[in-house]
Amino acid sequence: MKARYRYRCYPTPSQKLGLAKLFGCVRVVFNFCISEYKGGKKKPKNAKLQKQFITQAKKLEERAWRKHQTIQG
């Protein structure tokens, strides 16, 4: 027999903001990967993604919002 558990969390307003920022960043990376894959390229490796989105993307003006991201508990 398999057990099933259900969990629910109630984040504070600052945690909600942090989670929204986190999932927004995840969505940007996901969309990039999908566009690369549909363009006929291979799935990007983790190292490439980290270099593009953590290091280089912060320097781009359209991704300047990434510079100021912190999640506070």
N, C-alpha and C positions, 0 to 999 in steps of 0.2 A: 504494500500500500504506500502511496506517495502522499506526503504531507504538503499542504498548501498554506502559505502565510500571506497575509495582506498587511501592508504597512502604509501609514499615512504620516506625512510630516506637515508641520505648520511653521514655515519660516517667518522670521521677523521681516519687517519692511526692508531693512538693509540687506538681509540675506536674499530676499526676493530680487533685489536689484543686482546683487552679485551673481545670482544664478542666471538671470536674464542676460547679463553680459557674457557669462561663460558659454551659454548655449548659443548666443549670437556668434561668438568666435568659432564654435564648433561647426555651425552652419556654413560660415564662410569657407572653412577648410573643406567641408563635405562638398559644397558646390564646386570648388576648384577641382577636386578629385574627379567628380562626375564629368566636368567639362573636358578634362584631360583624357579620361577614358573614352568618352564619346568622340573625341577628336582622333582616336586611333592610337593613342599613346598607351604605354603600359601603366599600370597602377603605380603612382609615385611611392617611393620608399619613405620610411619614417624620417630618415636623416634629411632627405630633400625637403620634406614638408616642414621640418623644424627650422631648417635654414631659411626657407622662403617666408614662413609666417611668423617666426619668432624673431629672427635677426633682421632680415631685409625688409619685411613688410612694415615694420615700425618706422622705417625711414621714408616710406611713401606718404604723400600728402593725403591720399584718399583712405589710407588706413591709419591715420594719426590717432584715431580713437583707441588703438591698441596700446599706446604708450602709457595710458593712465589707468589701466585696469588693475584693480585689487579687489579681492574678496575678503570682506571682514565678517567675523563670526559674532 
